[in-house]
Amino acid sequence: MRFGRSVGIVFAAALLWGGTGSVQAAVSEVLPPGYRPALDTEEGGLWALVDRQEAGVKASPTLVTDEALNTYVRKIICDLAGEHCASLRVYVVDDPSSNAMAAPNGMVIVWTGLLLRCQNEAELAFVLGHEITHYLKRHSLLNFQKTVHTAGTFLPLSIATGLGGLLQLVGSGMLASYSRDQEREADAGGFDLIVGKGYDARQGAFFMANTAEEEDASPNRTKSSAYLSSHPEMKERLTVLTKRADDVETQAHASIVGAEPYRAAIGPHRAAWLEEEFNRGDYAQSVAMITQLLKAEPQSGELHYYLGEAYRRRNANGDSANAMAAYRAAIAATGAPSAAHRGLGLVALKAGQKNFARDEFQKYLSLTPMASDRTTVEYYLATAGGSP
């Protein structure tokens, strides 16, 4: 993750905490509002460790500072967390990974890649409710204790401040490498939280089904992926959540989806996030993800354009035709960027359709006279036998 320059800090676990008896007894309890552990306990040592990471996150240049977006995300978290809201600090991080986490000290990080993939407020609320449940149930502390006790009483850790340090903790199994039972508990907690707030009970299962479909689309996916190793089987999770949603609907249907307010909140940022998505280089996943979004927004010229971009950049067998169809759909839809004409021209030029390519390049330059890539497009236009 891109959190700028890191500062190395060495912790000796034996120096940070003392006995474990009282802490172990408390772990079974839900975290009380406003709680902060004593520093001379294992839990206090873990919080001190993560506090240092949070200091780096606060100073990160990748934090999204848009006040409206931060207010929107924080409101969802606070509505779900209730009396625990004051203990949670929310950071939206500009990164294409689909992720969120609630650290044991109350730091909540939401990646823009997750915001891009959620189709409505209810889906995002389920994911955040899942993470809040990990926080309330103190799952990180249990993992931390298990790792430390397995390693012995002295565990030197080289931890960098910021998200890089958090990922070191995650990778070591000390922070968020949750057991399957903990993930089941977090799913159940997230479900209960969103239903309690009136959200559509099926949206959590919809989000996970889309996640599984996107992962399956990747040629780089392996059976040993972190997602599969740390979570119960997707079929099990979908079955459980769908069954619970069926039960809820027979009693009192929770109906809030929140698609329109969600799109309004992320709308100003989505094009930039889609560009960053391509930087991951997994175009098969990008195609799957954008196709899912289009099912909910079939008239979005923006999404059709980026689907065309994903096909064109992937450049697999049949992708030229797919890209051309997507660009055409973008131009015929609402809100298409003028770059759809440029993309259409590039695909046509590659296919040897010079006259068509020339027309599309000219339309692009006409619509975007101050385009930053004007010189490049003029070169393509000349290649197609035309002039600006």
HELIX and SHEET records of a PDB file:
HELIX    1   1 ALA A   13  LEU A   16  1                                   4    
HELIX    2   2 GLY A   21  VAL A   27  1                                   7    
HELIX    3   3 GLU A   42  LYS A   58  1                                  17    
HELIX    4   4 GLU A   67  ALA A   81  1                                  15    
HELIX    5   5 GLY A   82  SER A   87  5                                   6    
HELIX    6   6 THR A  112  ARG A  117  1                                   6    
HELIX    7   7 GLU A  121  LEU A  136  1                                  16    
HELIX    8   8 HIS A  139  ALA A  151  1                                  13    
HELIX    9   9 LEU A  163  GLY A  171  1                                   9    
HELIX   10  10 ARG A  180  GLY A  196  1                                  17    
HELIX   11  11 GLN A  203  ALA A  217  1                                  15    
HELIX   12  12 ALA A  226  SER A  230  1                                   5    
HELIX   13  13 MET A  234  GLU A  249  1                                  16    
HELIX   14  14 ALA A  259  ASN A  279  1                                  21    
HELIX   15  15 TYR A  283  ALA A  296  1                                  14    
HELIX   16  16 GLY A  301  ARG A  314  1                                  14    
HELIX   17  17 ASP A  319  ALA A  332  1                                  14    
HELIX   18  18 ALA A  339  LYS A  350  1                                  12    
HELIX   19  19 LYS A  354  LEU A  367  1                                  14    
HELIX   20  20 ARG A  374  THR A  383  1                                  10    
SHEET    1   A 2 GLY A   8  ALA A  12  0                                        
SHEET    2   A 2 PRO A 156  ALA A 160 -1                                        
SHEET    1   B 3 ARG A  89  VAL A  93  0                                        
SHEET    2   B 3 MET A 107  TRP A 111  1                                        
SHEET    3   B 3 ALA A 100  ALA A 102 -1                                        
END                                                                             
